């Protein structure tokens, strides 16, 4: 049986790779889903860094284990940032879809012109 840590690491790797794959697509809805998946992968990777720290015997007089609050605070911040970016991207995708009933990003004419200039000419 695999340890739960290895399973979570593999899950984070799959989430990151699928999120980046969707982020590189031309459809804006796929980009939005890629951002969402990357946000979940970031939250899960932050939770993987959570370790138990030794609690100093200040009030109780006994040492104990306590969860580190920093990864939890960073995950909460990442949730808020992901929500804001997702909202902005959904508004952008809706605005583009209203223009021509298509959410696909058009090809950049300047990039096409530069790629034609840098292609080696066939001298046959």
Secondary structure, DSSP 8 states (H G I E B T S, - for coil): ---HHHHHHHHHHHHHHHHHHHHTSSBHHHHHHHHHHHHHHHHHHHHHT--EEEE-SSSSSS-EEEE-HHHHHHHHHHHHHHHHHHHHHHHHHHHHHHHHS--B----HHHHHHHHHHS-----
